Amino acid sequence: MLTALDHVIIGVNDLAQATSVFSEKIGLVPRGGGSHRSGGTANRIILIGDTYLELITVQRPAEAQQSMRDRLAKGDGYLNFALSSNDIESDTREMVQRGVSVIGPIPGQLKASNGQTRGWSRTHVERPDLAQRYPFIIQHDSTGEERRFRLAGWTEPPPHP
């Protein structure tokens, strides 16, 4: 079942600069993130409650989706959003039964700079011309507090000010 807004994706050409702007100008501190093993991208995560903003950039252009490279050629900005699933296999079947052509579920993985990995499965609308217009669904390999810790790259909660 689709359960919530999972995250919003913001494409950036310079991840370090975007991290600085979000932290220093907006007051939202990016944490965690890393390099996607496939897709040629890297990201930083901004946790907001049970959801997050994903700042994503092309790290290896030859591996990145053409639609992302085209969008970033126009400048930084909104790319897409994801909806959480607690049963991606069932949600994918239901989309197909409703006549939606999909790709997935596809496994994904990110390796953080500390060597830790986290994984997920995602399903996308199949048509390339719609890929950045419709959300995709995602099921992470962890939930709740553990998921938030892993997204932020924490092994334990940070100290409270």
Order of alpha helices (4+ residues) and beta strands (2+ residues): beta-alpha-beta-beta-beta-alpha-beta-alpha-beta-beta-beta-alpha
